[in-house]
Amino acid sequence: MDIWFCGIPGSKWSGIDIHMRHSLPVNRSDESEERLHFHKHNEKGYTFNGHRGSYWGPGQGCGESWTDLAKIGKDNILEEISKEFAGEGIRVIKSHAFARYDNLQFIYDNFKNDYMVLLKRKPLQSFLWWNAIMSFDDDVYPSYNEMYENSTTMKKRLIEEDEYIKQFAEKMKFKWSLYEPKTSFLEIPGFDPEAAEEFTKNHDDVYITVNKIT
């Protein structure tokens, strides 16, 4: 079982990804020293800060060709994913590229019995947060240069991507709720409520929808 995870840059999705990695039986074999980055405004070493594991999409290290998923095909996508993970556990496949073309629909049509997790947060707030903790510097992981180019392009992209996520969720009749680490993933098999008790970070403007792909 995989989790297909999408949010715009600055939506605090990386923190929520870390929450999933601690409260669900997630396959963490995609984590390495090269795939680790601490936010510049948080204390280095803080357990729940920064980026972990594989990020998918052009320039992000994995899924370099992941633009229009329908042109890549299900089998090629699964083959790429299998190269980044070993062993058992839920694989979290996270990508901003899912919010482009009609990629969320492709995922929903082709990966039955997996889960889709989507986030929404206002694009301006997301951009301001991303700009405070990240940059287009070469040493930042993952790199945002290819997908977003610069701050001006990023602002425009975030509005477009946020709108696509919301339109798709509305079409699918997904229900949004305020993100709550102790309850948001209850329906995903293996959720550990005791592990979720560790998370106290404030996500009072982040909304989430969690849905099994049927």
N, C-alpha and C positions, 0 to 999 in steps of 0.2 A: 504494500500500500504506500502511495506517495501523497504528499501534501503539495498542491500547487498554490504558491503564495505570491500575492501581488499587492503592492502599494507604491505610491509615488515617492521619489526621493524626499526625505524630510518628514515623512509620515510617521516616523518612529517605528517603522517596520523591522529594522534590524534589532532593536530592543525586544520586540515581540517575538522575533525569530529566536532570540536567546532564551526567552521564556519558554517557548515550545521545546527547545533543546534540553531544558531542565525538567519540564513537567510532563513530557510525553516520551515514549520509548523510541527516540529519534536515532537514526543511524548517523553518527558523528564522524564517520571515517573520512569525510570530506574536509575536516579541519586540519590545518597544519600551521606552522609558524609563518609561512608565506601568506596564508589566508586568515590573518589576524590583524585587526586595526583598532586602536583605542581612540575614541573621540578626543579632539584636542582640548576640550573644555572640561573633561572629566578626569578624575584621578586614574592614572595608569595602573592597571591591575585590578580595578574594580570588576568583580565577577560578571556583572550584567551590563557592561558598557562596551559599545563598539560593534565590530563586524566579525562574524565567525563563518567559516566554511565557504562553500562555492556560491558565487553569484553568477547568474546566467544572462547572456546578452552580449552584443558587440562591444569589444574592449574590456569586458569584465572578467575574462579568464576562462570561462566555460560558455559553450553555446555561442561561439563567435558569429555563427551564421543565423542566429535566431532573430530574424526580423519578422517575416510573414511565415508563421509555423505551418500553414497549409501547404506551402511550397516545399517544405522540408520533409514532412510526412512523419507519421507516428513511429514507424520502425526506426528511422534514423535518429529521432529524438531519444527514444529509449536506449538505443545503442550508445549515444553520447553520454547519457546519464549513467549507464552501467559502468563506464570507464572511470567515473569519479567516486564511486562508492564500493565498499567491500563489506561482506558480512550481512547481518540482519538488522532490522529496524526500519522505522518509517523514514523515508527520504524526503527532506524538505527541498523542493525545487522552487527557488525564489528568483523572480526576474521582473524588472520594470518593463521589459519588452512585452510581457503579457498584456500590457495596457495599450498596445498598438495594433494596427490592422484590426482583425477580428479574432485575435489569438485566444481570448477567454472562451469564446464560443467553440473554437477548435478543440481546446482542452476539454471542455464539457462534453463535446460530442465523441471524444476518442479515448478518454481515460476513466471508464466506468469503475465505480466502487472506490475510487480515490476520493480525496477531499480537496475542496477549493476554499481557500481563505483569502478574503479580500479586505482591504482597509480603505477608509476614507478619512481625510483630514483636509481642511481648507488649503488650497494651493499656496496662498501667500504665506500663511503660517508655516507650511511645510518648507517653502523656499527659504524663509528667514532662519528656520532651525537648521536646515542643511548647510546654509552659508555660515552659520555660527560654529558648526562642528566639523565641517568637511571643506574640501577645496578641490581645484582641478590640478593640484600639484602631482608630479609624476610618482611620488612615493606614497600616495594615498591608496588604500585598498578598500573596495575595488575602484578602478579608474572610471571616471564618468566622462572622460574627454570625448570618446567616440560617440556615445549615445546622446550627449547633451552639449558638447562643444564649448559653451561659455555661459555666463550667468544670464545674458539676454535670451539666448535660445532656451535655456532651462526653464525660465519663467513661463514662456509660451508653451513649452512641452508639458509642464506640470498641469496647466489648465486643461489641455487637450486630454491628457491621460486620466486625470481625475474625472472628467466628464464621461469618458468611455467606460470607466469602471462603474460609475453611478448608473449610466444608461443600461449597461449589461445587467447589473443587479436588479434594476427595475423590471427589465424584460423577463428575467428569470423568477421574479417575485421573491427574491432573497430578502430576508429581514435583517435590518441593521440594529446593533445595540452598542452602547458605550463599552469600550474595551475594559474587561475586568479579568485579570490573570487567574483569579480563583474559580471563575465559572465559564469563561468564554470557550474553553476547549473541552468541556464536560462530555460532549457527545462523541469525541474522538476516542477510539479504544485505547486503553492503557494510560489514560490521564491520571496523574498522581496529584491529588489535592494537597497533600502534605508538602510536596516540593513547591507547589504554586504558592504556598503560604510565605515563601521567602521573598516574594516580589512586592515591593512597596512603592515603586516609581509611579509618578503621576501621569496618567494618560487621559486626562479629563476632557480632551477634545479629539480623541481618536475613536472612530467607530469601526466595528468589525462585523463581518458576516461569515459564518462557517457553515459549509454545506457539503453533504456527501453527494458525489456525482452519480446520478442514477440513470 
